[in-house]
Amino acid sequence: MEIVELFSILACGEDSQRQFKKNVNNSDSLAADMVAFSNGLGGKIFIGVNDDGSISGLSDDDVRRINQLISNTASQGVQPAINPMTENIKLDMGFVVIVDISAGINKPYQDKNGVFWVKSGADKRKATSREEIQRLFQASMLIHADEIPIPGASVADLDLDYFNDFFLRRFGNTLKEQPLSLPTLLKNMNLLNDELLNLSCVLLFAREPQFRLPVFIVKAAAFDSNDLDTNLYNDSRDIGGKLSDVFRQTISFILDNVRHVQGEQGINSVGIPEIPRESLEEIISNALVHRNYFISAPVRVFVFRNRVEVISPGHLPNNLTVENIKSGNSNARNPLLASFANNLLPYRGYGSGIIRALKKYPHIEFTDDRDGNLFKVTLRRNGVS
């Protein structure tokens, strides 16, 4: 790193990816910092720097000791071990050691005491909730929320008529024509784990999914303004049911609350919606299939005068970016759910949904809010900003 670049970074202060330390002597404290960066987006530790960004400087002996401490901590104090890069920069005030820690590919990381650390702004904190630790495992694709067994959910929760219709469409024969028992069949389809229906099965095929999973609904509201005002709304619904029902009712809610243009259609026609139905279907199916089911929160849909917002729990997974998905890249957060969705929703799962939505209606914006842990799609009404 050039000295000019170093001073420019230090002048900006600490943040989620830059941390300043006057000196380092404690292996446990250093391990916690390394774990937090590895569980997040990575970052740099600047040693020999005061909290205000001024240079305190390190001696030759400090540099040798600290580099050895970094090596030992990275291999013995962090589990699984990491490989940080170090750089020693000599200044008139002394040395600065820069420790560059990459975002980990084997999340979650923990210290030797079994503590999971995560970044919280410029600081760090312990990850203590089950939900948060599960998300760390999910980031490394070690577990998927859609495969987790749901307590109390048994074969008795299935809507057998609905499941039979699905089975006939997908496999060409009925359940009665199968030589296997229903539990065995569900296990083979990866829908039953330890005698319990998993999340995918409950969302897709249970008679009353919200009895077991009450929070996984769509909360929708329409406002006669451009602002979120809970006291002034035209329409408001909590949309539940099977995933296919939630999809259809959410589309209907939006279409009921946007304008329809007659165009060349007859006077008795309902008209063409200002936002193409095909684009809405792609966005809503993606929101339901790709949301983070480790987060106990509903999908939110807001219809304002100038826009429609679809807000999904969970930012884009792993290293996906908005530009990636606009180019057709995808990463299946819920692969089991996605594998069934293309038989129940207008969802193809090829990474082309966003491209199709934009082709039909280019006035769509995407916001990947990593701090808020959500993903927002904004569809401008009639292209109005």
C-alpha positions as CSV (number, residue, x, y, z in Angstrom):
1,M,0.0,0.0,0.0
2,E,1.3,3.5,-0.9
3,I,1.8,5.9,2.0
4,V,-0.6,8.4,0.4
5,E,-3.3,5.7,0.2
6,L,-2.6,4.7,3.9
7,F,-3.1,8.3,5.1
8,S,-6.2,8.7,3.0
9,I,-7.7,5.6,4.6
10,L,-6.8,6.6,8.1
11,A,-8.3,10.0,7.6
12,C,-11.7,8.3,7.0
13,G,-11.8,6.6,10.4
14,E,-12.9,3.2,11.4
15,D,-15.8,1.4,9.8
16,S,-17.1,-2.2,9.3
17,Q,-14.0,-3.1,7.2
18,R,-11.2,-1.0,8.8
19,Q,-10.1,-1.2,12.4
20,F,-7.2,0.7,14.1
21,K,-5.1,-0.6,17.0
22,K,-2.2,1.1,18.8
23,N,-0.6,-2.2,19.5
24,V,-1.6,-5.9,19.8
25,N,-0.5,-8.2,22.7
26,N,-3.6,-10.4,23.4
27,S,-4.1,-13.4,21.1
28,D,-7.7,-13.9,22.2
29,S,-8.7,-10.3,21.4
30,L,-6.9,-10.5,18.0
31,A,-8.7,-13.9,17.3
32,A,-12.1,-12.3,18.0
33,D,-11.3,-9.5,15.5
34,M,-10.1,-12.0,12.9
35,V,-13.3,-14.1,13.3
36,A,-15.6,-11.1,13.0
37,F,-14.0,-10.0,9.7
38,S,-14.0,-13.6,8.4
39,N,-17.7,-14.0,9.2
40,G,-18.4,-10.7,7.5
41,L,-17.1,-9.1,4.3
42,G,-13.5,-9.2,5.3
43,G,-11.4,-6.1,6.2
44,K,-8.1,-4.7,7.4
45,I,-6.6,-4.2,10.8
46,F,-4.1,-1.3,11.0
47,I,-1.7,-1.8,13.9
48,G,0.4,1.1,15.1
49,V,-2.5,3.5,14.7
50,N,-4.5,5.4,17.3
51,D,-8.3,5.4,17.5
52,D,-8.4,8.9,15.9
53,G,-6.3,7.7,12.9
54,S,-3.0,9.3,13.9
55,I,0.1,7.2,13.7
56,S,1.5,5.9,17.0
57,G,4.1,3.7,15.3
58,L,5.7,0.4,16.1
59,S,9.3,-0.6,16.7
60,D,11.3,-3.3,14.8
61,D,10.8,-5.6,17.7
62,D,7.1,-4.9,17.8
63,V,6.8,-5.8,14.1
64,R,8.5,-9.1,14.5
65,R,6.5,-10.0,17.6
66,I,3.2,-8.9,16.1
67,N,3.7,-10.8,12.8
68,Q,4.4,-14.0,14.8
69,L,1.4,-13.4,16.9
70,I,-0.8,-12.9,13.8
71,S,0.5,-16.2,12.3
72,N,-0.1,-18.2,15.5
73,T,-3.5,-16.7,16.1
74,A,-4.7,-17.3,12.5
75,S,-3.8,-20.9,12.7
76,Q,-4.5,-21.8,16.3
77,G,-7.0,-19.2,17.6
78,V,-9.4,-19.2,14.7
79,Q,-11.5,-22.2,13.7
80,P,-11.3,-23.1,10.9
81,A,-7.9,-21.6,10.4
82,I,-7.5,-18.5,8.1
83,N,-4.6,-17.1,6.1
84,P,-4.4,-13.3,6.5
85,M,-1.9,-11.3,4.6
86,T,0.3,-8.8,6.3
87,E,2.2,-5.7,5.1
88,N,4.7,-3.6,7.1
89,I,4.9,0.0,6.2
90,K,7.8,2.2,7.5
91,L,7.1,5.8,8.4
92,D,9.0,8.5,10.3
93,M,6.9,7.8,13.4
94,G,7.6,4.0,13.2
95,F,6.1,1.0,11.5
96,V,2.4,0.3,10.7
97,V,1.4,-3.3,10.3
98,I,-1.6,-3.9,8.0
99,V,-3.4,-7.2,8.4
100,D,-5.7,-8.0,5.4
101,I,-8.4,-10.6,6.3
102,S,-10.6,-11.9,3.4
103,A,-14.2,-12.7,3.7
104,G,-14.3,-16.3,4.8
105,I,-15.4,-19.1,2.4
106,N,-15.8,-21.6,5.3
107,K,-18.3,-19.7,7.5
108,P,-19.0,-19.7,10.3
109,Y,-15.7,-19.0,12.0
110,Q,-15.3,-19.1,15.8
111,D,-12.5,-18.5,18.2
112,K,-10.8,-21.3,20.2
113,N,-13.4,-20.9,22.9
114,G,-16.2,-21.7,20.5
115,V,-17.5,-18.1,20.3
116,F,-18.9,-16.8,17.0
117,W,-18.0,-13.1,16.4
118,V,-19.6,-10.8,13.9
119,K,-19.0,-7.2,12.9
120,S,-21.3,-4.5,14.3
121,G,-20.4,-1.2,12.6
122,A,-16.8,-0.5,13.5
123,D,-17.0,-2.8,16.5
124,K,-17.7,-6.5,16.9
125,R,-20.1,-8.5,19.0
126,K,-20.9,-12.1,19.9
127,A,-23.4,-13.9,17.7
128,T,-25.7,-15.4,20.3
129,S,-29.1,-16.0,18.7
130,R,-29.8,-19.3,17.0
131,E,-31.2,-17.5,13.9
132,E,-28.0,-15.5,13.4
133,I,-25.7,-18.4,13.8
134,Q,-27.9,-20.4,11.3
135,R,-27.5,-17.6,8.8
136,L,-23.7,-17.9,9.2
137,F,-23.9,-21.6,8.4
138,Q,-26.2,-20.8,5.5
139,A,-23.7,-18.3,4.0
140,S,-21.3,-21.2,3.6
141,M,-24.0,-23.4,2.1
142,L,-23.7,-25.9,4.9
143,I,-27.4,-25.8,5.8
144,H,-30.5,-24.6,4.0
145,A,-33.5,-23.2,5.8
146,D,-35.9,-24.9,3.3
147,E,-34.7,-28.4,4.5
148,I,-35.1,-27.8,8.3
149,P,-37.8,-30.0,9.9
150,I,-40.7,-28.1,11.4
151,P,-41.6,-29.1,15.0
152,G,-45.0,-30.8,15.2
153,A,-45.5,-30.9,11.4
154,S,-46.4,-34.4,10.3
155,V,-47.9,-36.2,7.3
156,A,-51.3,-35.4,8.8
157,D,-50.7,-31.7,8.0
158,L,-50.6,-32.4,4.2
159,D,-53.3,-31.3,1.9
160,L,-53.5,-34.7,0.2
161,D,-55.7,-33.7,-2.7
162,Y,-53.4,-30.8,-3.6
163,F,-50.3,-32.9,-3.2
164,N,-51.8,-35.7,-5.3
165,D,-52.6,-33.2,-8.1
166,F,-49.0,-31.9,-8.0
167,F,-47.6,-35.4,-8.0
168,L,-49.7,-36.4,-11.0
169,R,-48.5,-33.3,-12.9
170,R,-44.9,-33.9,-12.1
171,F,-44.6,-37.6,-12.3
172,G,-47.5,-38.7,-14.5
173,N,-49.2,-41.0,-11.9
174,T,-51.2,-40.7,-8.7
175,L,-50.2,-41.5,-5.1
176,K,-52.4,-44.5,-5.2
177,E,-50.5,-45.9,-8.1
178,Q,-47.2,-45.7,-6.1
179,P,-46.0,-48.9,-4.4
180,L,-44.3,-46.8,-1.7
181,S,-46.0,-45.5,1.5
182,L,-46.6,-41.8,1.7
183,P,-43.9,-41.2,4.4
184,T,-41.3,-43.1,2.3
185,L,-42.3,-41.2,-0.8
186,L,-41.9,-37.9,1.1
187,K,-38.5,-38.9,2.4
188,N,-37.4,-39.8,-1.1
189,M,-38.5,-36.4,-2.3
190,N,-36.6,-34.8,0.6
191,L,-39.7,-33.4,2.1
192,L,-39.8,-35.4,5.3
193,N,-36.9,-35.4,7.7
194,D,-36.9,-37.4,11.0
195,E,-40.7,-38.0,10.6
196,L,-41.3,-34.3,10.4
197,L,-42.3,-32.3,7.3
198,N,-39.6,-29.8,6.5
199,L,-40.1,-26.1,5.7
200,S,-40.4,-26.6,2.0
201,C,-43.1,-29.2,2.4
202,V,-45.1,-27.1,4.9
203,L,-45.0,-24.0,2.7
204,L,-45.9,-25.8,-0.5
205,F,-48.3,-28.6,0.6
206,A,-49.7,-28.2,4.1
207,R,-53.4,-27.5,4.5
208,E,-52.6,-24.5,6.8
209,P,-49.0,-23.5,6.5
210,Q,-49.3,-20.6,8.8
211,F,-50.5,-22.8,11.6
212,R,-46.9,-24.0,11.8
213,L,-45.2,-21.0,10.2
214,P,-47.3,-18.0,11.2
215,V,-44.7,-15.3,10.3
216,F,-44.0,-16.5,6.7
217,I,-46.7,-14.5,5.0
218,V,-46.9,-11.4,2.8
219,K,-48.0,-8.2,4.5
220,A,-49.4,-5.9,1.8
221,A,-50.6,-2.3,1.9
222,A,-51.6,0.4,-0.6
223,F,-51.3,4.1,0.1
224,D,-52.7,7.2,-1.5
225,S,-49.3,8.9,-1.1
226,N,-45.6,8.4,-1.8
227,D,-44.8,7.8,1.9
228,L,-45.3,4.9,4.3
229,D,-48.2,6.1,6.5
230,T,-49.8,3.4,8.6
231,N,-52.8,5.6,9.3
232,L,-53.6,6.5,5.7
233,Y,-54.0,3.5,3.5
234,N,-56.4,2.4,0.8
235,D,-56.0,-1.3,1.3
236,S,-54.2,-3.7,3.6
237,R,-54.0,-7.5,3.7
238,D,-52.1,-10.2,5.5
239,I,-51.7,-12.8,2.8
240,G,-51.3,-16.5,3.9
241,G,-51.9,-20.0,2.6
242,K,-49.8,-22.3,0.5
243,L,-47.0,-20.6,-1.4
244,S,-49.0,-20.8,-4.7
245,D,-52.0,-19.1,-3.0
246,V,-49.7,-16.4,-1.5
247,F,-48.3,-15.8,-4.9
248,R,-51.7,-15.5,-6.7
249,Q,-53.2,-13.3,-4.0
250,T,-50.1,-11.0,-3.8
251,I,-50.3,-10.5,-7.6
252,S,-54.0,-9.8,-7.3
253,F,-53.4,-7.3,-4.5
254,I,-51.0,-5.3,-6.6
255,L,-53.1,-5.4,-9.8
256,D,-56.1,-4.3,-7.7
257,N,-54.2,-1.2,-6.6
258,V,-52.5,0.0,-9.8
259,R,-54.0,1.7,-12.8
260,H,-55.2,-0.1,-15.8
261,V,-55.1,1.4,-19.3
262,Q,-57.8,0.7,-21.9
263,G,-55.5,1.2,-24.9
264,E,-57.1,-0.3,-28.0
265,Q,-59.3,-2.7,-25.9
266,G,-63.0,-2.5,-25.8
267,I,-64.8,-0.2,-23.2
268,N,-65.8,-3.3,-21.2
269,S,-62.3,-4.6,-20.9
270,V,-60.5,-4.4,-17.5
271,G,-57.6,-2.8,-19.3
272,I,-53.8,-3.5,-19.3
273,P,-52.0,-2.9,-15.9
274,E,-49.5,-0.1,-16.0
275,I,-46.9,-2.5,-14.7
276,P,-46.9,-5.7,-16.9
277,R,-48.2,-8.8,-15.1
278,E,-45.2,-10.8,-16.3
279,S,-42.8,-8.5,-14.5
280,L,-44.8,-8.6,-11.3
281,E,-44.9,-12.4,-11.4
282,E,-41.1,-12.7,-11.8
283,I,-40.5,-10.3,-8.9
284,I,-43.0,-11.9,-6.5
285,S,-42.0,-15.5,-7.3
286,N,-38.4,-14.5,-6.7
287,A,-39.3,-12.8,-3.4
288,L,-41.1,-15.9,-2.2
289,V,-38.6,-18.5,-3.3
290,H,-35.3,-16.7,-2.6
291,R,-36.1,-14.9,0.6
292,N,-34.1,-15.8,3.7
293,Y,-36.2,-18.2,5.7
294,F,-33.8,-18.1,8.7
295,I,-35.2,-14.6,9.3
296,S,-38.6,-14.6,11.1
297,A,-40.2,-11.8,9.1
298,P,-42.8,-11.5,6.3
299,V,-42.3,-10.3,2.8
300,R,-43.7,-6.8,2.6
301,V,-45.4,-5.3,-0.5
302,F,-46.3,-1.6,-0.6
303,V,-48.1,0.2,-3.4
304,F,-47.5,3.9,-3.4
305,R,-48.7,6.5,-5.9
306,N,-45.4,6.5,-7.7
307,R,-44.0,3.1,-7.1
308,V,-44.5,-0.5,-5.9
309,E,-42.0,-1.9,-3.4
310,V,-41.4,-5.6,-2.7
311,I,-39.1,-6.1,0.4
312,S,-37.7,-9.5,1.1
313,P,-36.0,-10.6,4.4
314,G,-32.3,-11.2,3.7
315,H,-29.8,-9.5,1.4
316,L,-28.4,-11.2,-1.7
317,P,-26.6,-14.4,-0.7
318,N,-22.8,-14.8,-0.7
319,N,-21.1,-12.6,-3.3
320,L,-24.0,-11.9,-5.5
321,T,-24.5,-8.2,-6.4
322,V,-27.3,-6.2,-8.1
323,E,-25.3,-6.1,-11.3
324,N,-24.8,-9.9,-11.1
325,I,-28.5,-10.7,-11.0
326,K,-29.3,-8.1,-13.7
327,S,-26.9,-10.1,-15.9
328,G,-28.6,-13.4,-15.1
329,N,-26.4,-14.7,-12.3
330,S,-28.2,-16.6,-9.5
331,N,-27.4,-18.4,-6.3
332,A,-30.1,-20.8,-4.9
333,R,-30.5,-19.9,-1.3
334,N,-33.4,-22.4,-1.0
335,P,-32.6,-25.1,-3.6
336,L,-35.2,-27.6,-2.5
337,L,-38.0,-25.0,-2.5
338,A,-36.8,-23.7,-5.9
339,S,-36.8,-27.3,-7.4
340,F,-40.5,-27.6,-6.6
341,A,-41.5,-24.0,-7.3
342,N,-41.2,-24.3,-11.1
343,N,-44.1,-26.8,-11.0
344,L,-46.3,-24.5,-8.8
345,L,-45.3,-20.9,-9.7
346,P,-44.3,-19.2,-13.0
347,Y,-40.7,-19.7,-11.8
348,R,-38.1,-21.3,-14.0
349,G,-35.0,-21.1,-11.8
350,Y,-32.5,-20.4,-14.6
351,G,-31.4,-17.0,-13.3
352,S,-33.3,-15.4,-16.2
353,G,-36.3,-14.0,-14.2
354,I,-34.8,-10.6,-13.5
355,I,-33.8,-10.3,-17.2
356,R,-37.3,-11.1,-18.3
357,A,-38.8,-8.7,-15.8
358,L,-36.5,-5.8,-16.9
359,K,-37.2,-6.6,-20.6
360,K,-40.9,-6.3,-20.1
361,Y,-40.6,-3.3,-17.8
362,P,-37.2,-1.4,-17.5
363,H,-38.4,0.9,-14.7
364,I,-37.2,-1.5,-12.0
365,E,-34.6,-0.7,-9.3
366,F,-32.9,-3.1,-6.9
367,T,-31.4,-2.4,-3.5
368,D,-29.3,-4.9,-1.7
369,D,-29.3,-3.6,1.9
370,R,-26.7,-5.6,3.7
371,D,-26.8,-3.5,6.9
372,G,-30.6,-3.8,7.1
373,N,-30.4,-7.5,5.9
374,L,-33.1,-7.0,3.3
375,F,-33.5,-6.9,-0.5
376,K,-35.8,-4.3,-2.0
377,V,-37.3,-4.2,-5.5
378,T,-38.8,-0.9,-6.6
379,L,-41.1,-0.8,-9.7
380,R,-41.7,2.8,-10.8
381,R,-45.3,3.3,-11.8
382,N,-45.5,4.5,-15.4
383,G,-41.7,5.0,-15.2
384,V,-42.3,8.0,-12.9
385,S,-39.4,8.6,-10.4
